[in-house]
Amino acid sequence: MIFELSDFFNNPSLVEIGPLKIQYYAVTWLLSAVLIYMFLSRHKIIKELGLNKDEVNDMVFLYGLFFGAVFGGRIGYMFFYGTDQLINNPLSLFYIWQGGLSFHGGLMGVVISLFVFSKRKNIEFLRLIDGVALSMPIGLGLVRIGNFLNGELYGRPTDSEWGFIFPTDPFGLLRHPSQLYESFGEGILLFVILMTVNKLTKINGIISSCFLIFYGLIRFIIEYYRQPDAHIGYVAFDSLSMGQILCIPMIVIGIFMFIYSRKTA
């Protein structure tokens, strides 16, 4: 089945008031943070740590969203995907209105921010990130929907009878809707896996290590259906994208973290 998307899927805005535009992609980010807050404020791991709703609010919106996902994601994007631009214009690091956030950079930012948060609140860091890891597929799934609505990060061309034609594609090719694949894989599937792990073990660090392993595997596989960034292309073996390369250390760290958590339990 072939779907030719309308011009709506071309960086659409939910609301436009003069030069002010509130885009669907931004809405999915905000909605993700709200839903993650609602999930964490009711989850037993967070309650066990003794965090009240105000502290969860600070953890999600200030430490997690602003300092972690947005700030860390922007730094990661510029170092992983925009090195030339950063060298030519260091101030471009702050041009967030131009877009460009890296999940892997955002993840590192979130981990660092939560480490600082755990020290300030004197709570167990591994247990905290276990709880947060459970909630992350909520945001990952929704943000990929935002990518789809924006007509960005679409898939590689396909010769099958299934695909989408995006108005943002200058070549007008039939492509995989990789954003929807990622929304299902990184969102629904990963959420089910982590919730299952949560029921099977109480060992600190196991949930977050499984997040690293399974997200890395799922992302690595789906990247075979996603079009690489045009200014970078394939970075290894004529078939691996930057996203796949960044997933490899993520998986390795997850495996070592899993082994360490089991041994020290």
N, C-alpha and C positions, 0 to 999 in steps of 0.2 A: 504494500500500500504506500502510495506516494503522497506526501503532504507539502503543498507549496504555501508557505506562511505569508501572511499579509505584511504590509509595511509597519504594522503595529510592533512587530518583533524587530525593531530597529531603534534600540535605546529609548524605549517609551517612558513617559512620565505619568505618574498617577495624578499629580496636580501641577499646573503651571500658572504662576501668578507673575506676570512680567518676566524678568530674568530668572526668578526663582523657580526651580524645577525639583519636585520630589519624585524620584524615580523608583520604579518597582524594585530594582536591585537594592537600593538603600532601605526600602521597606522590609525586604526579606532579612536583611541584617538586623534591623531593629526588632522585628518580630521574633527572630531567632533568639536574641538576647532576652526578650520578655518570656518566651516559653522555657528557655533554659533556667531563668530565675524561678519561674513557677515550679519547675521540676525539682530543682535543687532545694528550694525552701521547704519542700515536703518530703524529701528523701531521707531515709533513716541514717545513711552515712553522715550527712551534714548535721543531722540532729545529734548523732553520737559525738560529733566533734564540738557540740555546744554552741554552734553559731546561730545567732538570732537573725531575723529577717533583714534588719538594717545591715548587718555584716555580710549577709549573702548578697544583698543589693550592691554593696561596695565591691565585693569580690567579682560579681558578674559584670557590672557595667563599667566600673572604674579600672580594676586590675585586669579582668578578663577581656572585655570588649575594647576599651580605649588603649591602655598601655600594652596589652597583649596582642589581640587580633589585629587591630588597626595599625598601631605604631610598629609592632614587630612585623606585621604582614607587609607594611610598606618598605621597611628596611630590607626585609628578605627579598622582596620583589626587585628592588633596585640592585642588590648584590647578585642575585641569581639570574635575573632576566634583563636588567637595564644597566649593566656595568659601564658600557660606553657612554650612555647618557649621563650617568653619575659622574664620570671622570670629566666630561666636557662641561657639565654644569652641576656642581655639588648641591646647589640650592634646589635642584629638581627633586631631591629626596622629599621635600615638603610639598610638592605639587600634587597633593592627594586628589584634587578635583579632576586631574587628568586620568584618574583610574590607575589600577595596578597594585594588587595585593597578592602576596604569595601565601598559600596555606602553610607551607613548611616554615616560612619566616614567622607567620602568625603563631604557629604551634610553639616555636622556641620562645617567642615573646610571652605567650600565656604561661608556659612552664616557669620562666624566670619571674614573672609577676606573681604567680601563685606561691613560688618559693619565698619571695619577700613577704607576701601576705601571711603565709604560715608562720614565719618567724615573728612577725609583728603580733600575731594572735596566739603564739606559743602552742600550735597544734601540730599533729603528725602530718608531715608533708605528703608522704606516700598515700596515706588514707584520704587526704584531701583531693589529690589528683585522681585517685580512683573514682571518687564521687563525680568529679568534673568530667572525667572521661566517659562516664555513662551518659552524660547529657550532650556531649559534643555531636553525635550523629543527628540530633535535632537541628542544630544550626547548619551542619554540612549539607543535609538534605534540602533545607529551605534555600540556602544560598545558591545551590546548583539550579534550583527553579528560577532564581533571579537571573542567573547566567542565561538560561533558556529564553526568558522573557526579553532579555537584552539582545538576543541574537548573537551572543559572543561565546567564545570557547567552544564552537561547534565541532562536529566530528569530521573524520576523514571521509573522502569520497567513497561511495559504495556502488557496486554493480548489481546489488540485490533488488528485489521488488519492494523493499522497505526502506524508507528514508525521508528526509526533510530537505526542502530547498529554502535556505535562509535569505531574506532580503539583504542582509549585511554581507553576503558572500559575493565578491566582485565577479566570480566565475559562474555563479548560478548553478553549481553542481548539486547533485543528489548526495546528501551526506547523512552519516549516522548522527542521531540526536544524542551525542555523548553526554550532554548535560543531564539528560533524563536517566541515562545509564548510571551516571555518578550519583544522582539524587537517590536512586534506588539502592545502589551498592553501598555508598558511603553513609546513606541515611538509614533506610529501613533495614537492610541486611545487617549492617554493622551494629545497629541498635539491638536487634534480636540476638546477635552473637554475644554482645557484652552483657545483656541482661541475663542470658543463660549462664555466662561465666560468673556473674554476681551471685546467682543462686547456688552454684557449685562450690564456691570457695569464699573464705573470709580472710585469706592471707593478703596483707597489705602489699600493694604493688602489682598484683596479678592482673587486675582489671586494666590498669593503665598500660601494662606491658602488652596485653592482648590487643588493646587499642592500637598501639604502634605496629604490631605485627599484622593484624588483619586489615587495618586501614591501608598500610603499605602494600599488602598483597592485592587488595581490591583495586586500589588506585593504579598500581603497576599494570594490572590486566586491562583495565578500562582505557588506559592511556593508548593502547593499541588501536582504539577506535576514535581517539581524539586528535584533531589537527594540531600539530606542534605550533608554537609561536612563530609567526612568519619571519621575525628578525633573528631567530635562533635556529629554527629547523631541528633536525636530528643531531644529537651531540655525540653519539657513540654507535658504532656498528651499523650506521646508516638506517637504523630503525628505532633507536631508543631516544626518547625525548628527555628534556631537562627534568620534568616531573617524575619520570621513571628513575632517573639517576638519583634524585633526592630521596626517593622511596627506599632505595637499597640500604643506606645507613640507618634509616628509620626502622626497618625490619630487623637489622642486626642488633641495634640498641635494644629493641623490644625483646629479642631472644635472650640477650645477656641479662636484661632486667628481670625477665621471667625466671631464669635459672637462679639469679641472686635472691629474688624474693622467696623462692621455694627453699633454698638452703638456709636462709636466715629466719625462717618462720619458727 
